[in-house]
């Protein structure tokens, strides 16, 4: 049985940045370690509550990502609170993949 994760932001610190209740997947490198989003992509949603977005710091190894204990489902708004720089890109369509431009709050679209 897994332990409850100690995430960086408390529920009281989360503000409503988005008008959506859709979910996403994020790495513990973001929510537990407090790193910024370095890589994000949007897959087909699994259900009508899923945005399809997945967020990573960009430092995760394949082994890290393969361990489901290192990932969790969050409200999209929660991850936008961890890194508001993602907000301008959340309208992009399924199939979008982006990488942060080092040292900025901007992302480059990666052709797929």
C-alpha positions as CSV (number, residue, x, y, z in Angstrom):
1,X,0.0,0.0,0.0
2,X,1.4,3.4,-0.9
3,X,1.8,6.3,1.5
4,X,-0.1,9.5,1.1
5,X,2.1,11.9,-0.9
6,X,3.2,15.2,0.7
7,X,2.6,17.7,-2.1
8,X,4.0,21.2,-2.0
9,X,0.8,23.2,-2.2
10,X,-2.0,22.8,0.4
11,X,-5.6,22.9,-0.6
12,X,-5.8,26.4,0.9
13,X,-3.1,27.6,-1.5
14,X,-4.9,26.4,-4.7
15,X,-6.7,29.2,-6.4
16,X,-9.2,28.8,-9.2
17,X,-7.2,29.8,-12.3
18,X,-9.2,27.7,-14.8
19,X,-12.9,27.2,-15.5
20,X,-12.7,23.5,-15.9
21,X,-13.0,20.4,-13.7
22,X,-11.0,18.2,-16.0
23,X,-8.2,16.1,-14.7
24,X,-4.7,15.4,-15.8
25,X,-1.6,13.4,-14.9
26,X,1.4,14.9,-13.3
27,X,4.8,13.7,-12.1
28,X,5.8,13.9,-8.4
29,X,8.8,15.9,-9.6
30,X,6.2,18.7,-10.0
31,X,3.8,18.2,-7.2
32,X,6.1,16.8,-4.5
33,X,9.5,18.2,-5.4
34,X,8.2,21.5,-6.7
35,X,9.9,21.5,-10.1
36,X,8.4,23.5,-13.0
37,X,6.8,21.8,-15.9
38,X,9.4,21.1,-18.5
39,X,7.5,18.8,-20.9
40,X,3.8,18.4,-21.5
41,X,1.7,16.6,-23.9
42,X,-2.0,15.9,-24.6
43,X,-3.2,12.4,-25.4
44,X,-6.7,11.2,-26.1
45,X,-8.7,11.5,-22.9
46,X,-9.5,8.3,-21.1
47,X,-13.0,9.5,-20.1
48,X,-15.2,12.6,-20.0
49,X,-13.4,13.9,-16.9
50,X,-9.9,13.7,-18.4
51,X,-8.2,16.6,-20.3
52,X,-5.7,14.3,-21.8
53,X,-2.8,16.5,-20.5
54,X,0.2,14.9,-18.9
55,X,2.9,17.1,-17.2
56,X,6.5,16.3,-16.4
57,X,9.6,18.2,-15.2
58,X,11.6,16.8,-18.1
59,X,14.1,15.2,-15.7
60,X,12.2,11.9,-15.2
61,X,13.8,8.7,-16.4
62,X,11.9,6.0,-18.2
63,X,12.2,3.9,-15.0
64,X,10.7,6.8,-12.9
65,X,7.7,7.2,-15.2
66,X,7.2,3.5,-15.4
67,X,6.6,3.4,-11.6
68,X,3.0,4.5,-11.3
69,X,3.7,5.6,-7.7
70,X,5.6,8.6,-9.1
71,X,2.5,9.9,-11.0
72,X,-0.9,10.9,-9.9
73,X,-4.2,12.3,-11.2
74,X,-4.9,15.9,-10.4
75,X,-7.3,18.6,-11.4
76,X,-5.9,20.6,-14.3
77,X,-6.4,23.7,-12.2
78,X,-4.1,22.3,-9.5
79,X,-1.2,21.9,-11.9
80,X,-1.9,25.4,-13.3
81,X,-1.3,26.6,-9.7
82,X,2.1,24.8,-9.6
83,X,3.1,26.3,-12.9
84,X,0.9,29.0,-14.3
85,X,3.1,29.2,-17.4
86,X,1.2,26.2,-18.8
87,X,-2.2,28.1,-18.9
88,X,-1.8,29.7,-22.3
89,X,-1.2,26.3,-23.9
90,X,-4.0,24.3,-22.4
91,X,-6.3,25.1,-25.4
92,X,-4.0,23.2,-27.8
93,X,-5.5,20.1,-29.4
94,X,-5.0,16.4,-28.6
95,X,-1.7,15.4,-30.0
96,X,0.1,18.5,-28.9
97,X,3.5,18.2,-27.2
98,X,5.5,21.1,-25.8
99,X,8.9,21.7,-24.2
100,X,9.8,24.6,-22.0
101,X,12.3,27.1,-23.4
102,X,15.0,27.0,-20.7
103,X,15.0,29.9,-18.3
104,X,11.6,31.2,-19.5
105,X,7.9,30.8,-19.0
106,X,7.4,30.0,-22.8
107,X,7.1,26.6,-24.4
108,X,8.0,25.4,-27.9
109,X,5.6,23.0,-29.7
110,X,7.4,19.8,-30.6
111,X,6.3,18.4,-34.0
112,X,4.8,14.9,-33.6
